[in-house]
Amino acid sequence: MDISRCMIVAQKEFADQITGKRFFAILALFLIITALGMHQGIEEYTTDLTEYQEKMVAAESHGLTMGNKPSILSVFSAISDQVVIIGGILAISIGFDLVSKEKETQTLKMLLSHPIYRDEVINGKAIAGGGSIALAIGLALLVSLAMCLLAGILPTIDEFSAILTFGAVTIIFLLIYFTLALTVSTLAPDSGSALIATLIIFIVLSSLLPLAGETAVDVWAGKQPEPPYVQTFIYSENSPLIPVNTYAQTSQEEEEAMTTYEAEAKVYYEKKGIVTAFVEAFSPQTNYKKITSAIIDPYITERSLHSQPGSISTGTSDSDAEPPHFLDVLGELWGNIALLLILPGVCYLLAYVCFMRIDVR
């Protein structure tokens, strides 16, 4: 493969994509929705920050300490929510007709008649598609940062590095649907069939599979076991509602009930883990949301990772603890990160093999 010829193909495809009306329309919609979400997120962040400062002043006057300060990263959850749908459609629009359109117009046969190899063509198209996705996400992040600066919000170095990491994860996520669309475009006889097939797969992976996973948990794992006590309320003149945990009458009965509950909970969460692992292996959306949640709010993600399934909450929280660095939390999600990296590679390998074996006569 000649790199120079590959880059010539990439430059031509990239220019055609970013100047196309379809790409511009979807990108404009994506940026508008992102800006609206950021505006709402910035307002909520400003309100939370004001409340935090007021409570901090009151706490200091009584010699108390406050919890963690609100982070600007929380406003980027708006981008995360929009990427799953609008971003996925943008990635599909870039890749669904890269090959099928050339088969329809008979330009692929003409292209391959020139002194250029097939791997240079498919690699050039893939590079151009990846560049278009990176451009779209880069513009979305620039718009978001500009809105933060206009609102007088300046991210710290750690927050800025988290934002860049968030953008890189988003690009990888969108590459999954781009390479998937490229694969279908190589196999489909025309662009219309490629678009319909890709959208069906997109709906299955982004919506139906997570929903089916939740249903499978209920069917396969059964009903979630209940703790061996119930919380009731008694009335008092001084305090109208006082929660009381009603346990078994004797310590022996209490111990037996707790042992039975722990055994049932262990079986339940083991079965739930099997279904969850299967859904995460084939659902890019699930992996993406878990990873971006760890970047946006690492404290909450760490607590959910370290909580014991089936354990009984004491109702207390360590809100004054220093929040972990997002990279430390991402290190515990290495399985989700690996799956997110493997899926675009597998899809592109399929597209590469299919294109190398395609009949252009």
C-alpha positions in Angstrom: 0.0 0.0 0.0 1.3 3.4 -1.0 0.6 6.0 1.7 0.6 8.9 -0.7 -2.1 7.4 -2.9 -4.1 6.5 0.2 -4.0 10.1 1.4 -5.1 11.4 -2.0 -8.2 9.2 -1.8 -8.7 10.4 1.8 -8.4 14.1 0.9 -10.9 13.8 -1.9 -13.4 11.9 0.2 -13.0 14.3 3.1 -13.6 17.3 0.9 -16.7 15.7 -0.6 -18.1 14.8 2.8 -17.6 18.1 4.7 -19.0 20.1 1.7 -22.0 17.9 1.3 -25.5 19.3 2.2 -26.3 16.1 4.1 -23.3 16.3 6.4 -23.8 20.1 6.9 -27.5 19.7 7.8 -26.9 16.9 10.4 -23.9 18.7 11.8 -25.8 21.9 12.2 -28.6 20.1 14.0 -26.1 18.3 16.3 -24.4 21.6 17.2 -27.8 23.4 17.8 -29.0 20.6 20.1 -25.6 20.6 21.9 -25.7 24.3 22.4 -29.3 24.1 23.8 -28.3 21.3 26.2 -25.2 23.2 27.3 -27.2 26.3 28.0 -29.5 24.4 30.3 -26.6 22.6 31.9 -24.7 25.8 32.6 -27.8 27.3 34.2 -28.2 24.2 36.5 -24.5 24.3 37.3 -24.7 28.0 38.2 -27.6 27.4 40.5 -25.9 24.4 42.2 -22.7 26.5 42.6 -24.6 29.4 44.2 -26.4 27.0 46.6 -23.0 25.4 47.4 -21.4 28.7 48.2 -24.3 29.8 50.4 -24.2 26.5 52.3 -20.4 26.7 52.6 -20.7 30.1 54.3 -23.3 28.8 56.7 -21.2 25.7 57.4 -18.0 27.7 58.1 -19.8 29.9 60.6 -20.7 26.7 62.6 -17.3 25.1 62.2 -18.6 22.5 59.8 -17.3 21.3 56.4 -19.1 21.0 53.1 -19.2 18.3 50.5 -17.6 18.4 47.1 -17.9 21.5 44.9 -20.0 21.1 41.8 -18.0 20.4 38.7 -18.4 22.0 35.3 -18.1 18.5 33.8 -21.7 17.9 34.7 -22.9 20.1 31.9 -21.2 17.9 29.3 -23.8 15.2 30.1 -26.0 17.0 27.5 -23.4 16.2 24.8 -23.3 12.6 26.0 -27.1 12.2 25.7 -27.2 13.7 22.2 -24.2 11.8 20.8 -26.1 8.5 21.3 -28.8 9.4 18.8 -27.8 12.5 16.7 -24.1 11.6 16.7 -24.9 8.0 15.6 -27.0 9.2 12.7 -24.2 11.6 11.7 -21.7 8.8 11.7 -24.1 6.6 9.6 -24.7 9.4 7.1 -21.0 9.6 6.5 -20.4 5.9 5.8 -23.6 4.3 4.4 -22.9 5.3 0.7 -19.1 5.4 0.6 -19.0 2.2 -1.5 -22.6 1.6 -2.5 -22.9 4.9 -4.3 -19.8 4.2 -6.4 -21.2 0.8 -7.3 -24.5 2.5 -8.4 -22.8 5.1 -10.5 -20.2 2.6 -11.9 -17.4 4.9 -10.7 -15.8 2.2 -8.6 -14.9 0.1 -11.6 -13.4 3.2 -13.2 -11.5 4.1 -10.1 -10.0 0.6 -9.7 -8.9 0.6 -13.4 -6.3 3.3 -12.4 -2.9 2.4 -10.9 -4.3 2.2 -7.4 -4.9 -0.8 -5.1 -8.1 -1.7 -3.4 -6.6 -1.4 0.1 -5.6 2.1 -0.6 -9.2 3.0 -1.6 -10.9 1.5 1.4 -8.2 2.8 3.8 -8.5 6.3 2.3 -12.3 6.3 2.7 -12.0 5.1 6.3 -9.5 7.9 7.1 -11.7 10.5 5.5 -14.7 9.3 7.5 -12.8 9.3 10.8 -11.6 12.8 10.0 -15.1 14.0 9.4 -16.3 12.6 12.7 -13.3 14.1 14.6 -14.2 17.5 13.0 -17.8 17.3 14.1 -16.9 16.4 17.7 -14.2 19.0 17.8 -16.6 21.7 16.7 -19.1 20.5 19.4 -16.5 20.7 22.1 -15.3 24.2 20.9 -18.9 25.4 21.0 -19.3 24.0 24.5 -16.1 25.5 25.8 -16.9 28.9 24.2 -20.3 28.9 26.0 -18.6 28.1 29.3 -16.2 31.0 28.8 -19.0 33.4 27.9 -20.7 32.3 31.1 -17.6 33.1 33.1 -16.7 29.5 33.8 -13.1 28.5 33.3 -12.3 24.8 33.5 -9.3 23.7 35.6 -6.5 21.7 34.0 -7.9 18.4 35.3 -11.4 19.4 34.0 -9.9 20.3 30.6 -8.1 17.0 30.3 -11.3 15.2 31.2 -13.1 17.2 28.5 -10.5 16.1 25.9 -10.8 12.5 27.1 -14.5 12.8 26.8 -14.1 13.9 23.2 -11.7 11.1 22.3 -14.1 8.5 23.8 -17.0 10.1 21.8 -15.0 9.8 18.6 -14.3 6.1 19.2 -17.9 5.5 19.9 -19.0 7.2 16.6 -16.4 5.2 14.7 -18.3 2.1 15.6 -21.4 3.2 13.7 -19.3 4.6 10.9 -17.4 1.4 10.3 -20.6 -0.5 10.6 -22.2 1.7 7.9 -19.1 1.2 5.8 -19.4 -2.6 6.1 -23.0 -2.5 5.1 -22.3 -0.1 2.2 -19.8 -2.6 0.9 -22.2 -5.5 1.0 -25.4 -3.7 -0.1 -26.4 -3.5 -3.7 -27.4 0.2 -3.5 -27.4 3.1 -1.1 -31.0 2.8 -0.2 -30.6 -0.7 1.0 -27.4 0.2 2.9 -29.2 3.1 4.7 -32.2 1.0 5.7 -30.0 -2.0 6.9 -27.7 0.3 8.9 -30.5 2.2 10.6 -32.1 -1.1 11.6 -28.9 -2.3 13.1 -28.5 1.1 14.8 -31.9 0.9 16.4 -31.3 -2.7 17.6 -27.9 -1.9 19.1 -28.9 1.5 20.7 -32.4 0.9 21.9 -33.7 -2.7 21.6 -30.7 -4.5 22.9 -30.5 -2.6 26.2 -34.3 -2.9 26.6 -34.1 -6.6 25.9 -31.2 -6.9 28.4 -33.4 -5.5 31.1 -36.2 -7.9 30.2 -33.8 -10.8 30.1 -32.6 -9.9 33.7 -36.2 -10.2 34.9 -36.7 -13.5 33.1 -33.4 -15.1 33.7 -32.5 -13.8 37.2 -36.0 -13.8 38.5 -37.3 -11.4 41.2 -34.7 -9.5 43.1 -34.6 -10.8 46.7 -35.8 -8.5 49.5 -33.7 -7.8 52.6 -34.9 -9.7 55.7 -36.5 -6.7 57.3 -39.1 -4.1 56.4 -39.0 -0.4 57.3 -42.1 0.9 59.1 -43.0 4.2 60.6 -44.3 4.9 64.1 -46.0 8.1 65.1 -44.7 10.3 67.9 -45.8 13.7 69.2 -42.3 15.2 69.0 -41.5 13.5 65.6 -44.5 12.6 63.5 -42.6 9.9 61.5 -39.8 7.8 63.0 -38.4 5.0 60.8 -38.0 1.6 62.6 -36.3 -1.5 61.1 -38.4 -4.5 62.1 -36.2 -7.6 62.2 -37.0 -11.2 63.1 -37.9 -11.7 66.8 -34.8 -13.7 67.8 -31.2 -13.5 66.9 -31.2 -17.0 65.5 -34.1 -16.2 63.2 -32.4 -13.0 62.2 -29.2 -14.9 61.3 -31.0 -17.5 59.3 -33.0 -14.9 57.4 -29.8 -12.9 56.6 -28.0 -16.1 55.5 -30.9 -17.0 53.2 -31.0 -13.5 51.8 -27.3 -13.4 51.1 -27.4 -16.7 49.2 -30.4 -15.7 47.1 -28.8 -12.3 46.4 -25.5 -13.9 45.3 -27.4 -16.1 42.8 -29.5 -13.2 41.6 -26.5 -10.9 41.0 -24.5 -13.6 39.3 -27.2 -14.2 36.8 -27.7 -10.5 36.4 -24.0 -10.1 35.7 -24.1 -12.7 32.9 -26.9 -10.8 31.1 -25.2 -7.4 31.7 -21.9 -8.7 30.3 -23.6 -9.9 27.2 -25.5 -6.6 26.7 -22.3 -4.6 27.2 -20.4 -6.8 24.7 -22.8 -5.9 21.9 -24.2 -2.5 23.0 -21.9 0.4 22.2 -24.3 2.7 23.9 -24.1 0.9 27.2 -20.2 1.0 27.2 -20.2 4.6 26.1 -22.5 5.8 28.8 -20.6 4.0 31.6 -17.3 5.4 30.4 -18.5 9.0 30.0 -20.3 8.8 33.3 -17.0 7.9 34.9 -15.4 11.0 33.3 -18.3 13.4 34.1 -18.8 12.2 37.7 -16.0 9.8 38.8 -17.2 10.0 42.5 -20.6 8.5 41.8 -19.1 5.9 39.4 -16.5 4.8 42.0 -19.2 4.4 44.6 -21.3 2.2 42.3 -18.3 0.1 41.4 -17.3 -0.5 45.0 -20.7 -1.1 46.4 -21.5 -4.7 47.2 -24.5 -6.1 45.3 -27.3 -7.0 47.7 -25.8 -5.1 50.6 -28.1 -3.1 52.9 -27.4 0.6 52.9 -26.8 2.3 56.2 -28.1 5.6 54.9 -24.8 7.4 55.5 -22.4 8.8 52.9 -18.9 10.1 52.8 -19.7 13.3 51.0 -16.6 15.1 52.4 -14.2 12.6 50.8 -11.9 13.9 48.1 -13.4 12.8 44.7 -11.2 10.4 42.8 -9.4 11.3 39.6 -11.4 10.2 36.5 -8.4 8.3 35.1 -8.3 6.1 38.3 -12.0 5.3 37.8 -11.5 4.6 34.1 -8.8 2.1 35.0 -11.5 0.0 36.7 -13.6 0.1 33.5 -10.9 -1.4 31.4 -13.3 -4.1 30.1 -15.8 -1.5 28.8 -12.9 0.5 27.3 -11.6 -2.6 25.6 -15.0 -3.4 24.1 -15.4 0.1 22.8 -12.0 -0.1 21.1 -12.5 -3.6 19.7 -15.9 -3.0 18.0 -14.8 -0.4 15.4 -11.7 -2.5 14.7 -13.9 -5.6 14.0 -16.4 -3.7 11.9 -13.6 -2.1 9.8 -11.9 -5.5 9.4 -15.2 -6.9 8.0 -15.5 -3.8 5.6 -11.9 -4.3 4.5 -12.3 -8.0 3.7 -15.6 -7.5 1.9 -14.2 -4.6 -0.2 -11.1 -6.7 -1.1 -13.4 -9.5 -2.4 -16.0 -7.4 -4.0 -16.9 -8.1 -7.7 -16.9 -4.8 -9.7 -17.6 -6.3 -13.1 
